[in-house]
Amino acid sequence: MLFEPPKYEWEATTTREALEYLQAAKDMIAAHMASLAPGTQGRMERERYTPIKLTLKLDLGPLVQCINDRRTVEALTADLDDLN
């Protein structure tokens, strides 16, 4: 029995979501590999040569902005502490 290959697209807006989606992708790949090659014998070798298409787009801009904002607040707080 043949089936259409599933295609997935996720868009995360938080770090937690991004990590959960990455884990979900890993779990889906593992599940499909288990269907292709049940058991563990030869699985690593099969994984090495089994084709798949994965596209990742990672924008760390919002996270870096949070880091920069925190550092700015810390610097301002330190400056205020120096004045007291």
ZATITI-400382 format. One record per atom (N, C-alpha, C): chain; x, y, z. Coordinates in Angstrom, 1 decimal, m for minus. Layout:
<recs>
<rec chain="A" px="X" py="Y" pz="Z"/>
...
</recs>
This chain:
<recs>
<rec chain="A" px="0.8" py="m1.2" pz="0.0"/>
<rec chain="A" px="0.0" py="0.0" pz="0.0"/>
<rec chain="A" px="0.9" py="1.2" pz="0.0"/>
<rec chain="A" px="0.7" py="2.1" pz="m0.9"/>
<rec chain="A" px="1.4" py="3.4" pz="m1.0"/>
<rec chain="A" px="0.7" py="4.5" pz="m0.3"/>
<rec chain="A" px="1.4" py="5.5" pz="0.1"/>
<rec chain="A" px="0.8" py="6.6" pz="0.7"/>
<rec chain="A" px="1.6" py="7.9" pz="0.3"/>
<rec chain="A" px="0.9" py="9.0" pz="0.4"/>
<rec chain="A" px="1.5" py="10.3" pz="0.0"/>
<rec chain="A" px="2.4" py="10.7" pz="1.2"/>
<rec chain="A" px="3.6" py="11.2" pz="0.8"/>
<rec chain="A" px="4.5" py="11.6" pz="1.9"/>
<rec chain="A" px="4.0" py="12.8" pz="2.6"/>
<rec chain="A" px="4.0" py="12.8" pz="3.9"/>
<rec chain="A" px="3.5" py="14.0" pz="4.6"/>
<rec chain="A" px="4.5" py="15.1" pz="4.6"/>
<rec chain="A" px="4.0" py="16.3" pz="4.6"/>
<rec chain="A" px="4.9" py="17.5" pz="4.6"/>
<rec chain="A" px="4.4" py="18.3" pz="5.7"/>
<rec chain="A" px="5.3" py="18.9" pz="6.5"/>
<rec chain="A" px="5.0" py="19.6" pz="7.7"/>
<rec chain="A" px="5.7" py="21.0" pz="7.6"/>
<rec chain="A" px="5.0" py="22.0" pz="8.2"/>
<rec chain="A" px="5.6" py="23.3" pz="8.3"/>
<rec chain="A" px="5.1" py="23.9" pz="9.6"/>
<rec chain="A" px="6.1" py="24.3" pz="10.4"/>
<rec chain="A" px="5.8" py="24.8" pz="11.7"/>
<rec chain="A" px="6.4" py="26.2" pz="11.8"/>
<rec chain="A" px="5.8" py="27.1" pz="12.5"/>
<rec chain="A" px="6.3" py="28.4" pz="12.8"/>
<rec chain="A" px="6.2" py="28.7" pz="14.3"/>
<rec chain="A" px="7.4" py="28.8" pz="14.9"/>
<rec chain="A" px="7.4" py="29.0" pz="16.4"/>
<rec chain="A" px="7.6" py="30.5" pz="16.6"/>
<rec chain="A" px="7.0" py="30.9" pz="17.7"/>
<rec chain="A" px="7.1" py="32.3" pz="18.2"/>
<rec chain="A" px="7.8" py="32.4" pz="19.5"/>
<rec chain="A" px="8.1" py="31.3" pz="20.1"/>
<rec chain="A" px="8.8" py="31.3" pz="21.4"/>
<rec chain="A" px="9.9" py="30.2" pz="21.4"/>
<rec chain="A" px="10.9" py="30.4" pz="22.2"/>
<rec chain="A" px="11.9" py="29.4" pz="22.3"/>
<rec chain="A" px="11.4" py="28.1" pz="22.6"/>
<rec chain="A" px="10.5" py="28.0" pz="23.5"/>
<rec chain="A" px="9.9" py="26.7" pz="23.9"/>
<rec chain="A" px="9.3" py="26.0" pz="22.7"/>
<rec chain="A" px="8.5" py="26.7" pz="21.9"/>
<rec chain="A" px="7.8" py="26.2" pz="20.7"/>
<rec chain="A" px="8.9" py="25.7" pz="19.8"/>
<rec chain="A" px="9.9" py="26.4" pz="19.5"/>
<rec chain="A" px="11.0" py="26.1" pz="18.6"/>
<rec chain="A" px="11.6" py="24.7" pz="19.0"/>
<rec chain="A" px="11.9" py="24.6" pz="20.3"/>
<rec chain="A" px="12.5" py="23.4" pz="20.8"/>
<rec chain="A" px="11.6" py="22.2" pz="20.7"/>
<rec chain="A" px="10.3" py="22.4" pz="20.9"/>
<rec chain="A" px="9.3" py="21.4" pz="20.8"/>
<rec chain="A" px="9.1" py="20.9" pz="19.3"/>
<rec chain="A" px="9.1" py="21.9" pz="18.4"/>
<rec chain="A" px="9.0" py="21.5" pz="17.0"/>
<rec chain="A" px="10.2" py="20.8" pz="16.5"/>
<rec chain="A" px="11.4" py="21.2" pz="17.0"/>
<rec chain="A" px="12.6" py="20.4" pz="16.6"/>
<rec chain="A" px="12.6" py="19.0" pz="17.1"/>
<rec chain="A" px="12.1" py="18.8" pz="18.3"/>
<rec chain="A" px="11.9" py="17.5" pz="18.9"/>
<rec chain="A" px="10.9" py="16.7" pz="18.1"/>
<rec chain="A" px="9.8" py="17.3" pz="17.7"/>
<rec chain="A" px="8.8" py="16.7" pz="17.0"/>
<rec chain="A" px="9.3" py="16.2" pz="15.6"/>
<rec chain="A" px="10.1" py="17.0" pz="15.0"/>
<rec chain="A" px="10.7" py="16.6" pz="13.7"/>
<rec chain="A" px="11.6" py="15.4" pz="13.9"/>
<rec chain="A" px="12.5" py="15.4" pz="14.9"/>
<rec chain="A" px="13.3" py="14.3" pz="15.2"/>
<rec chain="A" px="12.5" py="13.0" pz="15.4"/>
<rec chain="A" px="11.4" py="13.2" pz="16.2"/>
<rec chain="A" px="10.6" py="12.0" pz="16.5"/>
<rec chain="A" px="9.9" py="11.5" pz="15.2"/>
<rec chain="A" px="9.5" py="12.3" pz="14.4"/>
<rec chain="A" px="8.8" py="11.9" pz="13.1"/>
<rec chain="A" px="9.8" py="11.2" pz="12.2"/>
<rec chain="A" px="11.0" py="11.7" pz="12.1"/>
<rec chain="A" px="12.1" py="11.0" pz="11.3"/>
<rec chain="A" px="12.3" py="9.7" pz="11.9"/>
<rec chain="A" px="12.5" py="9.6" pz="13.2"/>
<rec chain="A" px="12.8" py="8.3" pz="13.8"/>
<rec chain="A" px="11.6" py="7.3" pz="13.6"/>
<rec chain="A" px="10.4" py="7.8" pz="13.7"/>
<rec chain="A" px="9.2" py="6.9" pz="13.5"/>
<rec chain="A" px="9.2" py="6.4" pz="12.0"/>
<rec chain="A" px="9.5" py="7.2" pz="11.1"/>
<rec chain="A" px="9.5" py="6.8" pz="9.7"/>
<rec chain="A" px="10.7" py="5.8" pz="9.4"/>
<rec chain="A" px="11.8" py="6.1" pz="10.0"/>
<rec chain="A" px="12.9" py="5.2" pz="9.9"/>
<rec chain="A" px="12.6" py="3.8" pz="10.5"/>
<rec chain="A" px="11.9" py="3.8" pz="11.6"/>
<rec chain="A" px="11.5" py="2.5" pz="12.2"/>
<rec chain="A" px="10.6" py="1.8" pz="11.3"/>
<rec chain="A" px="9.8" py="2.5" pz="10.5"/>
<rec chain="A" px="8.9" py="1.8" pz="9.6"/>
<rec chain="A" px="9.7" py="1.2" pz="8.4"/>
<rec chain="A" px="10.7" py="2.0" pz="8.0"/>
<rec chain="A" px="11.5" py="1.6" pz="6.9"/>
<rec chain="A" px="12.4" py="0.4" pz="7.3"/>
<rec chain="A" px="13.0" py="0.5" pz="8.5"/>
<rec chain="A" px="14.0" py="m0.5" pz="8.9"/>
<rec chain="A" px="13.7" py="m0.8" pz="10.4"/>
<rec chain="A" px="12.7" py="m1.7" pz="10.6"/>
<rec chain="A" px="12.4" py="m2.1" pz="12.0"/>
<rec chain="A" px="13.7" py="m2.7" pz="12.7"/>
<rec chain="A" px="13.7" py="m2.5" pz="14.0"/>
<rec chain="A" px="14.9" py="m3.0" pz="14.8"/>
<rec chain="A" px="16.0" py="m2.0" pz="14.7"/>
<rec chain="A" px="17.1" py="m2.3" pz="15.4"/>
<rec chain="A" px="18.2" py="m1.4" pz="15.4"/>
<rec chain="A" px="19.4" py="m1.8" pz="14.6"/>
<rec chain="A" px="19.4" py="m3.1" pz="14.1"/>
<rec chain="A" px="20.5" py="m3.6" pz="13.4"/>
<rec chain="A" px="20.6" py="m2.8" pz="12.0"/>
<rec chain="A" px="21.7" py="m2.2" pz="11.8"/>
<rec chain="A" px="22.0" py="m1.5" pz="10.5"/>
<rec chain="A" px="21.3" py="m0.2" pz="10.4"/>
<rec chain="A" px="20.6" py="0.3" pz="11.5"/>
<rec chain="A" px="19.9" py="1.5" pz="11.4"/>
<rec chain="A" px="20.8" py="2.7" pz="11.1"/>
<rec chain="A" px="21.9" py="2.8" pz="11.8"/>
<rec chain="A" px="22.8" py="4.0" pz="11.6"/>
<rec chain="A" px="23.3" py="4.0" pz="10.2"/>
<rec chain="A" px="23.6" py="2.9" pz="9.7"/>
<rec chain="A" px="24.1" py="2.8" pz="8.3"/>
<rec chain="A" px="23.0" py="3.3" pz="7.3"/>
<rec chain="A" px="21.8" py="2.8" pz="7.6"/>
<rec chain="A" px="20.6" py="3.2" pz="6.7"/>
<rec chain="A" px="20.3" py="4.7" pz="6.8"/>
<rec chain="A" px="20.4" py="5.2" pz="8.0"/>
<rec chain="A" px="20.2" py="6.6" pz="8.2"/>
<rec chain="A" px="21.2" py="7.5" pz="7.4"/>
<rec chain="A" px="22.4" py="7.0" pz="7.4"/>
<rec chain="A" px="23.4" py="7.7" pz="6.7"/>
<rec chain="A" px="23.1" py="7.9" pz="5.2"/>
<rec chain="A" px="22.4" py="6.9" pz="4.6"/>
<rec chain="A" px="22.2" py="7.0" pz="3.1"/>
<rec chain="A" px="20.7" py="7.2" pz="2.7"/>
<rec chain="A" px="19.8" py="7.2" pz="3.7"/>
<rec chain="A" px="18.4" py="7.4" pz="3.3"/>
<rec chain="A" px="18.1" py="8.8" pz="3.0"/>
<rec chain="A" px="17.6" py="9.2" pz="1.8"/>
<rec chain="A" px="17.3" py="10.6" pz="1.5"/>
<rec chain="A" px="16.1" py="11.1" pz="2.3"/>
<rec chain="A" px="16.2" py="12.4" pz="2.5"/>
<rec chain="A" px="15.1" py="13.2" pz="3.2"/>
<rec chain="A" px="15.4" py="14.6" pz="2.8"/>
<rec chain="A" px="14.3" py="15.4" pz="2.9"/>
<rec chain="A" px="14.5" py="16.8" pz="2.6"/>
<rec chain="A" px="14.1" py="17.6" pz="3.9"/>
<rec chain="A" px="15.0" py="18.4" pz="4.4"/>
<rec chain="A" px="14.7" py="19.2" pz="5.6"/>
<rec chain="A" px="15.3" py="20.6" pz="5.3"/>
<rec chain="A" px="14.4" py="21.6" pz="5.5"/>
<rec chain="A" px="14.8" py="22.9" pz="5.4"/>
<rec chain="A" px="14.5" py="23.6" pz="6.7"/>
<rec chain="A" px="15.5" py="24.3" pz="7.2"/>
<rec chain="A" px="15.4" py="25.0" pz="8.5"/>
<rec chain="A" px="15.7" py="26.5" pz="8.2"/>
<rec chain="A" px="14.9" py="27.3" pz="8.8"/>
<rec chain="A" px="15.1" py="28.8" pz="8.7"/>
<rec chain="A" px="15.1" py="29.2" pz="10.2"/>
<rec chain="A" px="16.2" py="29.8" pz="10.6"/>
<rec chain="A" px="16.3" py="30.1" pz="12.0"/>
<rec chain="A" px="16.6" py="31.6" pz="12.1"/>
<rec chain="A" px="15.8" py="32.4" pz="12.8"/>
<rec chain="A" px="16.0" py="33.8" pz="12.9"/>
<rec chain="A" px="16.1" py="34.1" pz="14.4"/>
<rec chain="A" px="17.4" py="34.3" pz="14.9"/>
<rec chain="A" px="17.6" py="34.5" pz="16.3"/>
<rec chain="A" px="17.5" py="36.0" pz="16.6"/>
<rec chain="A" px="17.1" py="36.8" pz="15.7"/>
<rec chain="A" px="17.0" py="38.3" pz="15.9"/>
<rec chain="A" px="16.2" py="38.6" pz="17.2"/>
<rec chain="A" px="15.0" py="38.1" pz="17.3"/>
<rec chain="A" px="14.2" py="38.4" pz="18.5"/>
<rec chain="A" px="14.9" py="38.0" pz="19.8"/>
<rec chain="A" px="15.5" py="36.8" pz="19.8"/>
<rec chain="A" px="16.2" py="36.4" pz="21.0"/>
<rec chain="A" px="17.4" py="37.3" pz="21.3"/>
<rec chain="A" px="18.2" py="37.6" pz="20.3"/>
<rec chain="A" px="19.3" py="38.5" pz="20.5"/>
<rec chain="A" px="18.9" py="39.9" pz="21.0"/>
<rec chain="A" px="17.7" py="40.3" pz="20.5"/>
<rec chain="A" px="17.2" py="41.6" pz="21.0"/>
<rec chain="A" px="16.9" py="41.5" pz="22.5"/>
<rec chain="A" px="16.3" py="40.4" pz="22.9"/>
<rec chain="A" px="16.0" py="40.2" pz="24.4"/>
<rec chain="A" px="17.3" py="40.2" pz="25.2"/>
<rec chain="A" px="18.4" py="39.6" pz="24.6"/>
<rec chain="A" px="19.7" py="39.6" pz="25.3"/>
<rec chain="A" px="20.2" py="41.1" pz="25.4"/>
<rec chain="A" px="20.1" py="41.8" pz="24.3"/>
<rec chain="A" px="20.6" py="43.2" pz="24.3"/>
<rec chain="A" px="19.8" py="44.0" pz="25.2"/>
<rec chain="A" px="18.5" py="43.8" pz="25.3"/>
<rec chain="A" px="17.7" py="44.6" pz="26.2"/>
<rec chain="A" px="18.0" py="44.3" pz="27.6"/>
<rec chain="A" px="18.2" py="43.1" pz="28.0"/>
<rec chain="A" px="18.6" py="42.7" pz="29.3"/>
<rec chain="A" px="20.0" py="43.4" pz="29.7"/>
<rec chain="A" px="20.9" py="43.3" pz="28.8"/>
<rec chain="A" px="22.2" py="43.9" pz="29.1"/>
<rec chain="A" px="22.1" py="45.4" pz="29.2"/>
<rec chain="A" px="21.3" py="46.0" pz="28.5"/>
<rec chain="A" px="21.1" py="47.5" pz="28.6"/>
<rec chain="A" px="20.5" py="47.8" pz="30.0"/>
<rec chain="A" px="19.5" py="47.1" pz="30.4"/>
<rec chain="A" px="18.9" py="47.3" pz="31.7"/>
<rec chain="A" px="19.9" py="47.1" pz="32.8"/>
<rec chain="A" px="20.7" py="46.0" pz="32.7"/>
<rec chain="A" px="21.7" py="45.7" pz="33.7"/>
<rec chain="A" px="22.8" py="46.9" pz="33.7"/>
<rec chain="A" px="23.1" py="47.4" pz="32.6"/>
<rec chain="A" px="24.1" py="48.5" pz="32.6"/>
<rec chain="A" px="23.5" py="49.7" pz="33.2"/>
<rec chain="A" px="22.3" py="50.0" pz="32.9"/>
<rec chain="A" px="21.6" py="51.2" pz="33.5"/>
<rec chain="A" px="21.5" py="51.0" pz="35.0"/>
<rec chain="A" px="21.1" py="49.9" pz="35.4"/>
<rec chain="A" px="21.0" py="49.6" pz="36.9"/>
<rec chain="A" px="22.4" py="49.8" pz="37.6"/>
<rec chain="A" px="23.4" py="49.3" pz="36.9"/>
<rec chain="A" px="24.7" py="49.4" pz="37.5"/>
<rec chain="A" px="25.1" py="50.9" pz="37.6"/>
<rec chain="A" px="24.8" py="51.7" pz="36.6"/>
<rec chain="A" px="25.1" py="53.1" pz="36.6"/>
<rec chain="A" px="24.3" py="53.8" pz="37.7"/>
<rec chain="A" px="23.1" py="53.4" pz="37.9"/>
<rec chain="A" px="22.3" py="54.0" pz="39.0"/>
<rec chain="A" px="22.8" py="53.6" pz="40.4"/>
<rec chain="A" px="23.3" py="52.4" pz="40.5"/>
<rec chain="A" px="23.9" py="52.0" pz="41.7"/>
<rec chain="A" px="25.2" py="52.7" pz="42.0"/>
<rec chain="A" px="25.9" py="53.1" pz="41.0"/>
<rec chain="A" px="27.2" py="53.8" pz="41.2"/>
<rec chain="A" px="26.8" py="55.3" pz="41.7"/>
<rec chain="A" px="25.7" py="55.8" pz="41.3"/>
<rec chain="A" px="25.3" py="57.1" pz="41.7"/>
<rec chain="A" px="24.9" py="57.2" pz="43.2"/>
<rec chain="A" px="24.5" py="56.1" pz="43.7"/>
<rec chain="A" px="24.0" py="56.0" pz="45.1"/>
<rec chain="A" px="25.1" py="55.8" pz="46.0"/>
</recs>
